[in-house]
Amino acid sequence: MWLGVIMKFIVKRPLITEKNTYQNAMGIYVFEVDSKATKSEIKSSVEKLFKVKVASVNTARTRGQAKMTKFGVGKIAKGKKALVKLVAGEKIALFDGV
């Protein structure tokens, strides 16, 4: 039971943008992940959560950015994202129809 809880905390949410939807056709899916997660932890959690085989994982740290709001200057949180490439023929059903 605890393993499933830990896997859900590693992968926070899918990142769905116009650029990422084009990458989905090539078998690359992008997720926001915990900033302390390693590539091997991300790979195992995606394989267990979505029941797919992962070919490779690339990670990138995102920096916090300043953003103007009507109340003044706000800040976008920093974090980490993972680009997960699946084995040929594999798909994640969560991204179908996006």
Secondary structure by P-SEA (a helix, b strand, c coil): caaaaaaaaacccccccaaaaaaaaacbbbbbccccccaaaaaaaaaaaccccccbbbbbbbcbbbbbcccccccccccccccccccccccccccccc
